């Protein structure tokens, strides 16, 4: 840090006197100033009296450092949040509702498209809220909203920026008393018929926004309906043309499901791989049908472990972005893999992950 010196000299007579001055190498001579002032202290030099006042200040004391504004690595420009709220939701209309899992899959998953007439300007990676019809019997009030990740790109499945799509699994389970319980909102959505109205809130969320860099490596880790935001990413990357965005990086998708009949959007993803084989890698983890070399069930972290060193090398680059969406159970397994790899390089994974999150390169949305 450079320092500036302000020195003030007053003489008892009107005649000027030359004072010898020595400056430190840390002080710029151009910053020295001398001005006549009243007496403060008498100093003898060569038999003459001088009155000298001197003050040393640093630039930090005179100039406050400029605040550096953090520049996001994600596509945050123009992001809208909370345009519609529960008390005043947008009323959309169901245009399409299709089951996308096989008949022998353990559960039903549906893909649905709602009209928005362009009134819900969302970005890839955001979510919307849905307020199901009816009254909550527990309190006699309207049901509360449920959040769902958006499964379509910003221009929608029809490419006209007037729709929004969701990927929803019908929730049905038996409770401890042996009674079948149906999820309120998931069953409401899966049962929707074309033409039916639906109350929509949002859009919300910035955690899962896509990277700005079209040359980035984007690693997507999804289980079940956690595939939704990644479908939105991949449609923009491979099925659409944009004047301000042309993807030339690497998109690597890991999708975990229980059975092959549970695979979601498989045909779409395989088409993307055909279009740009050098830019898209696709790995499925089908837990009930696949095993690794040790005979262990093939969960998403098991599949990732087969590429552990390659993934770790990618993760050390500042243009690699990891996105995780789906069941919370996969997070610990993935952390365990990364912790082992980091330790081999003498790096503490917990600390390194915090830095990645701070830079927007490690993004998690699990439930």
Secondary structure, DSSP 8 states (H G I E B T S, - for coil): --EEEEEEEEESSSS---------TTB-GGG-B------S-EEEETTEEEEEEEEEEEHHHHS---------SB--TT----SBBTTB-EEEEEEEEEE-S-TTSSS-EEEEEEE-TT-S---TT-EEEEE-SSEETTTTEE---EEEEB-S-TT-TTSSS-EEEEEEE--EEE-TTS-EEE-HHHHHHHT--TT-EEEEEEEE-STT--BS-TT-EEEEEEEGGGGHHHHHHHIIIII--BTTB---SEEEEEEEESSGGG--SHHHHHHHHHH-TTTEEEEEEETTT-B-TTS-B--HHHHHHTTHHHHHHHHTSTTEEEEEEE-THHHHHHHHHHHHHHHHTT--HHHHHHHHHHTT-EEEEE-
